[in-house]
């Protein structure tokens, strides 16, 4: 029976970071490190789950009154994503929907 390999956490983190680069192929990176691509995909899932658990809990913030210039206010959230940034604008009339959306992103 073949023994499983054990890899140190810094090495796993390095491989995951290589895979998260724009245009990177998980299969080619796994092959370059002589690791099965499914193992690397598992590490990526674990990395994302660990990131989500390190996020602070949802914090309710006071929303300005509806007397904005256009009569409509929105929630604007900027989320770092790799080397990019994702901006989400959500109507302030649906804070529960916004919270649900954010929780979905962190899963």
N, C-alpha and C positions, 0 to 999 in steps of 0.2 A: 504494500500500500504506500502510495506517495505521500510524503509529509508536506503539510501546508507551509508556505513561506510566511514570514512575519516581517512587516516593513515598519521602520520607525515613523512616528508622526510627522517629523519635519520633511521626510522624503515624500510621504503621502501628500502633504500640503503643497510641496513643490510640483508634483505631478498634476494635482488638481488645478493649481494656478496656471500651468502650461495649457491645460485643456480649456480653461476659461478665456484664453486669449482669443481675440477676434480672428476668425478663419481657421482656428485650430481643429484638427481632427482627433477625436478621442482614440480612434483605432490606431492612427499613425503614432501618436504619442505613447500609447500603451506598447506598441510594437518596438519603439525605440528604446524603451526601458525593459523590454522582454517580460511584460506583464500582460495577462489576459485583459482585453478591453472591458469585459463585464466586471472585473474587479475594480478597474478605474472608475467605471460608471457608478459602482456602489460607493466608492470613496467620494465622488462628487455629490451624491445624495446625502451622505453623512455630513459632508462639509456644509451643504446648504441647510440641513436640519440644525446643525450646531450654530450656524449664523442666526437662524430664526430664533433659537432659544436664548440667544444673547441680546435680542432686541428688547427694549423696555416695553412694559405693558402699555396698552392704549391709554392715552391721557386725554381727557376731555378738556378742551380749551374754550374760553369764552368766544363767542362769535359776534362780530359787530352787528349792530342793528341793521334792519333791512333798508335803511335810508342811505343806500349807496348811490353813486352818481347815476347808474342805469337802473336803479330799483331792484337789482338782483345781486346777491353776494355769492361768492363761491369759495370753496376750500381749495387751496393750492398746496400741493405736497410735492416736494422734490426728494427723490429717492436715488441714492447712488447705486449704480448697477455696473459692476466691473469698472471699466474706465469711462463709462458713460453716465448720464444722469437722466432719469425718467421723471417727467413732470406730469402730475395728475391734477386736473381741475375738476372739482366735484361740487354740485349745487349744495348750498348750505341748508337747503330745505330737507335734505336726506342724510343727516349725520350717521344714522345707523347703517345705511347702505355703504357709506364711505368706510366705516369701521369694518364691516363685513368684507369689503373689497381688499382692504389692507391686510386683514387676517388671512385671506386667501392667498395673497402674495407671499406671505411668510411661511406657507406650508410647503 
